[in-house]
């Protein structure tokens, strides 16, 4: 389960930002997880709850924002949000598209005391 190593990196990032901002505690962590990122949100939450105990995030709430796939059609030059993994442009039916968003996980915001 690679979510554990992802959470360790996330907690390390939170520690670093808290130290840079002279904060004693992180109260909220907001992450954006793309549908195609390979990260399972419920496993990430479980790992976060397990490993946050001895960190600056010990009392932090984890908020997960789910990012659908956004594609850019190279044929009609439009961008669309799609629900499935079929990368077909809903406007022109073209299949020559590139993914703009939905493949990554990002730390979006921290709330600190």
C-alpha positions in Angstrom: 0.0 0.0 0.0 1.9 3.1 -1.2 -0.5 5.4 0.6 1.6 5.0 3.7 4.7 6.4 2.0 2.6 9.2 0.5 1.3 10.1 4.0 4.9 10.1 5.3 5.9 12.6 2.6 2.8 14.7 3.3 3.5 14.8 7.0 7.1 15.7 6.3 5.9 18.6 4.1 3.5 19.8 6.8 6.3 19.7 9.4 8.5 21.8 7.1 5.8 24.4 6.4 4.8 24.6 10.1 8.5 25.2 11.1 8.9 27.8 8.3 5.9 29.7 9.7 6.7 29.3 13.4 3.5 27.2 13.9 3.0 24.7 16.7 0.1 22.8 15.2 -1.6 22.1 11.9 -5.4 22.1 12.2 -6.4 21.2 8.7 -4.7 19.6 5.7 -6.4 19.9 2.3 -5.2 17.7 -0.5 -6.5 17.3 -4.1 -6.4 13.7 -5.4 -6.9 13.1 -9.1 -9.0 10.2 -10.3 -6.0 8.8 -12.3 -3.4 9.4 -9.5 -3.5 5.8 -8.3 -4.1 7.1 -4.7 -7.0 5.5 -2.9 -8.6 8.3 -0.8 -10.0 6.0 2.0 -6.6 4.3 2.3 -4.9 7.7 2.4 -7.2 8.8 5.2 -6.5 5.6 7.2 -2.8 6.1 6.8 -3.0 9.8 7.8 -5.0 8.9 10.9 -2.5 6.2 11.8 0.7 8.2 11.3 -0.2 11.7 12.4 0.0 11.0 16.2 3.5 12.1 16.9 3.6 15.0 14.3 2.5 18.6 14.1 -0.7 17.2 12.4 -1.8 15.2 15.5 -5.1 17.1 15.7 -5.5 18.0 12.1 -8.5 17.3 9.9 -7.7 15.8 6.5 -9.9 17.2 3.7 -9.8 15.4 0.4 -10.9 17.1 -2.8 -11.6 14.7 -5.6 -10.4 15.9 -9.0 -12.1 14.5 -12.1 -10.1 14.1 -15.3 -9.8 17.2 -17.4 -8.8 16.8 -21.1 -7.8 19.2 -23.8 -9.0 18.2 -27.3 -6.2 18.9 -29.8 -8.8 18.8 -32.6 -11.3 21.4 -31.5 -9.1 23.1 -28.8 -11.7 22.8 -26.1 -11.2 21.5 -22.5 -13.7 19.2 -20.8 -14.1 17.4 -17.5 -14.9 13.7 -18.1 -16.1 11.0 -15.7 -14.8 7.9 -17.4 -11.4 6.8 -18.7 -12.6 7.0 -22.3 -10.7 10.1 -23.7 -13.2 11.1 -26.4 -14.1 14.7 -26.8 -17.7 15.3 -26.0 -17.9 18.1 -28.5 -16.3 16.8 -31.7 -15.8 13.1 -30.9 -12.1 13.4 -31.4 -9.7 11.1 -29.6 -6.6 13.2 -29.9 -6.6 14.7 -26.4 -4.2 15.3 -23.6 -4.8 15.2 -19.9 -4.7 18.6 -18.2 -5.7 17.6 -14.7 -6.7 14.5 -12.7 -3.4 12.5 -12.6 -1.7 13.9 -9.5 -2.1 14.5 -5.8 -1.4 18.0 -4.5 -1.2 19.6 -1.0 -3.5 22.5 -1.6 -3.8 24.2 1.8 -2.7 24.0 5.4 -4.4 25.7 8.3 -2.0 26.3 11.2 -2.0 27.7 14.8 
